[in-house]
Amino acid sequence: MWIRIGAIKMSINEIMLAVFLLNIPFGYIRGNAARFSRKWIMAIHIPVPFVFLLRIFSGLNWTVIPLLVLSDIAGQIAGGKLRKYNFQLNIFYEI
């Protein structure tokens, strides 16, 4: 059985939300890495193929790429802020 391109029917809002949520854990990891280190670069680039596949399988064309990039960046920033907020509250050290 072949996977048909455009088999998933999702709106642009659903895809943007999925991209945002996908990037939060990677932004969380990136928040602890030294800038331009291997870990930092990997945390930024690992979700990109998944975003590409999500866009292709949803049947959307290339015109939505800027919106997905913005969602990607927003998820990375939110994950980094979440890490900073967790360490300020010492949530992980109380257990």
Helices and strands as residue ranges (DSSP letters): H 12-30, H 38-45, H 47-58, G 62-64, H 65-89
